Amino acid sequence: MEKKHSSHQFRSNTLPALVMVGPVALLLVLLVAVPLVYVAVMSFCTTDEYYNVVFKFSLANYGKLLSPDYIKIYGQSILIAFITTLLCILIAYPFSYIIARTKSKRKQLFYMLVIIPFWTNSLIRVYGWRTFLGTNGWLNNALQALHITTEPLDFLYNQGTTVLGMVYCLIPFMILPLYTAIEKLDGSLLEASSDLGAKPVKTFFEVILPLTASGIFSGSIMVFIPCLGYFFVSNILGGGNSDVIGNLIERQFKSGNNWPLGAALSIILILVTLLLVKIYKKLGGDMDSLGV
C-alpha cells in the first residue's frame, strides 16, 4: 500500500516537474555546460606544427598570458571599460531619474527609447556610426558645409571612437538597473530631507545616491564585463588601434589558429566575470538585477 502511495505521489508531483524542467535542463547542459567544459579542457591543450589541437595537458597557454604585449592590451581593455562605464553612469543616471520620476504618459515613450535599440543588431548600429563619422560621412559633410572645416577630419580609428561605440552599445544595460533602483525610491524620504532643510545637492548625495548604489553597481558590472569582449566595436571604430581582450580571443580562434590559447583567454575572462559578480553579491547586491 505504501509503495502504491509513493508511486502515485511521484506521478502526481515529481513527474510533471521533470517533464517541464527536464528539457530545459538538458538544453542548458548541452548548450552551456558542455561547451564551457570543452573550452576549459582545451585551454590546457597544445597545438602541433600544423596547428591541430593536441589533447596533452600543459600550462603553457596560461604562461603565455603574462606576455608584455598581452599585458599592455589587458591594461588598455580595463582603461576602455572603465571610461565607458563612467560615461554610461554620467549619462544614464539623469536619464533614468527622469524616466523613473515622470508620472505622465511620456514615461512609456522614454522607456521605449531605451528598448528600441535592442530591436536592431548592434553590429549594424556600429557600422552606422562608422558611416556617420567617416571622411565622407554626414558629420564631415556638415562641418564643411557650415565652413567650420576646410577638409575632412579623421574621427575614426582611435580610442575615443571605440569608447563612443562602447557607450552607445552598452548604455541601455546601465539605464535599466538604474531605472529599477530609482523607481523604488520612497518619495517620503525625499520630502523628509527637504523638510529638514537639506538642499537638493545634499539630498542627492546623502539620500538618493546611497539608496540607488545597487543600481549603479549592477549596471557597472553589466557594462564593464561586456566591454572587455566587444571586439567588433574595436575592429570597426578603432581599426585595431584600441584592442580589448575580445580582440585577442578572436585572433587566436581565427587568424592565429591557436584555439587552446584563445580558450585560456576565454577562461580568464569568465573568471573575471565570476569574481565581479561575487564581489557584487558580497556587498549585498540583488542578483535578480543582474539576471543571475
N, C-alpha and C positions, 0 to 999 in steps of 0.2 A: 504493500500500500504506500509505503514511504517512497519507494523508487518511482512509483507511478506519479506521486505528487511532485517529486523533484523533476521528473521528465516533463510534466505539464508546465511547471514553473519555468524551465529552460525554454520551452517552445513559446510561452507567452511573454517572457521578459527578455531573455538573452538573445534568442534567435532573431527577433525583429531588429534589435540593436546591431547585431552582426551584419544583417542584410543591408542596413542603412549605412553603417560606418565602414564595413569591410571593404567595399570597392574604393572608397576614398582613401582609406589607409593603404590599400595595395598600390594605388596610383602614386601616393606620396613616397612609398618605399621605392618603387620602380623609377620614378622621375626625379626624386630629390635625394633620398638616402643613398641609393646605389651609385649614382653619378658622383656624389661627394666622396664616397669611399674610394671609388675608382681614381678620382683626382688625387686624393691623399696618398694612395698606393703609388701612383705614377710619380709623385713628387720625390720619391725615394729611389726612382729608377735611373738608368743612364741611357745613352744612345751609342750606337756603333758608328763606323765610318760612313755608313750610308744613311745616317740619321733615323734609323729604325729604333724604336723603343726596346730596350733590353731590361727585362724584369729581374734586375740584380740589385740588391739593397745597397744604397750608397747615400751618404750625407753631403756629397759634393755639391748638389744643387743649392742646398741651404748655405753652404760656404761661399758660393758664387754671389749670393745676395749681398754680401758685405763688400763687393767691389766698389771702389770710389766713384765710378761712373754711375752705378745704381744708387748709391747713397745720395749723390747730387740730385738725382731725379726724385728720390724719396722726399728730400727737403723741399724741392720745387713743388711737388704734389701737395705737401702739407701746407705750404705757403698759399698756393692757389685755393685749396679747400678752405683755409682759414679766412682769407679775404672774401671768398664767395659767401661763406656762412655769415660773416659780419655784415656784408652788404645786404644779404637776404633779411637779416634781423632788422636792420635800419629801415629797409623799405617795407617789409611785411608787417611790422608791428603797428604803425599808424593805420595802414590799410585794414588790417584785421580788427583794430579797435573801432574803426568807423563802421565796418560791417556788423560787428557784434553789438554795438550800441545803437545802431539805426533801428528805428521802430516802424518805419514806413515800408511800402512795397518795394522801394529801391534796394532793400536788403537782399531780396532774391536776385535782383539784377547784378548786384556786386558779387554775390556768391557765384553766380553763373559765369562771370568774367574770369573767375579763378578756375572753374571746372572746364570751361570750353577748350583751353589749350590741350587738355588730355585727350580730346577727340581727334587730334591731328598728330601724326607721328613726329616725334621730336627731331628726327633726322631731317625731315622736310623743313621744319621751322628753322633749324640751324642753317640749312642751305639758303633759306630766305634772308637771314642776316648777312651771309656772305655776299649775296646779290646786292643787298642794300648798302653794304659798306665797301664794295669793290671800287676799283678805279673808274669803272663805267657805271657805277651804281647810282641810285637815287640821291644819296647824300652828297656825293661829289658833284653830281649834275646840279643839285640845288645850290650848293655853295658857289659854283662857278656862275650860275645864272644870276645870283644875287651879287656877283662881283666881290665876294668875300675872299675867294682864292682865284688865282690865275691858272692853276694847273691841278690835276687830281692829286689828292693826298692819299698816302698809303696807310689806311686804317687797319688792314688785315695783318695776320701772321705775327702776332706779338702776344705777350702775356695778358695785356689789357683786354683784347678782344676775346681771348679764351675765358677770362673771368666774366666778361659780359655774357657770353654764351652759356656759361655755367649758371649764372644768376637767373637768366631767362628760363632755362630748362627746369631749375630746381626750386624757384621761389614758391610755387604752389605747395610744395612739401613743407615750407615754413609757415605759410599763411594758414593752412588748415588746422594744425595743432594749436597755433596761437589763437585762432578764432574760437576754438573749443574752450581754451583756458580762459579767455577774456569773457566769453559769454556766461561762464559760471560765476563771474564776479557778483558778489552780493552788493546791490546798489545802496543798501543801508549803511554799509561800511564807508562808502564814499561820502554819503550825506553826513555821517558822524564825523568824518575827518574835516569836512567843510565847516560843520557847526563848531568844532573845537578850534577853528581859526587857522587851519593848515591851508597854505596856498596850493594852487593846482600842481606846481612843480614838486612840492614836498609830498603831496598826496600821491603823486605818481611814483616817486622813488621809495616811499615808506609804506605804501598800501598796495597800489596796483602792481608794481613790478615784482615784489616778493610773492604775491598771490598768483601771478602768471608765469613765474620762473619755470614751472614744469613744462609749460608750452614752449618756452624758449629753448630749453634743453632738449626736449624731444624733437623739435623742429631742427635744431642744430645737428643732431645725430642723423636725421633723415636727409639733410643736405650735405654734411661733411663726408659721410661714407660714400654715397654715390659719386661725389665729386672726384674722389680718388680713382674711380674706374671709368668715368665718361670719356673714353679715348677718342670717340668720334668728334666731340666738340673741339678737342685739342687738334685733331687732324684737319678739320675743316676750317676753323677760325685761327688756330695757332700755327698751322703749317709746319708742325714738327719743331717749333721753337719754344714750346712750353709743354713738354710732355708730362703726363701723370703716370701713376703706376699702371693704369689700364693700358697705356700705350706699350709699356714693357711686356705685359702679358700678351697683347695682340701680336706683337712682333715675334715672340717666341713660338706662338702657335701657327704663325703664317710664314713670314719671310725667314725667320731664324730657324724654323723647323726643329725646335728643341722643346718638345712637349713636356718633358719632365721638369725643365726649368720654369716653363710657364705655369705648370701645376704647382710648383713650390711657391711662386709669387702669388698665385690664387689662394693658396692655403694661408699665407701670411695675411692677405687682405681679409680673409674670413675671420682669422684670429683677432685682427684689429677691430673688426665689427663686433665680435662677441665681447671683447674687452670693454668697448664703449657702452654697449648695452648693459653689461654687468655693472659698470660704474653708475649708469643711469638708475638701475634698479637699487643699488646700494644707497643712493641719495634719496630714495623714496619716490622715484618716478612711477607714473602709471604706465604699465606695459601695454595696455589697450591702445594708448595714444600712438604707439609705435607699430601697431598691428601685430604684436607678438602674442 
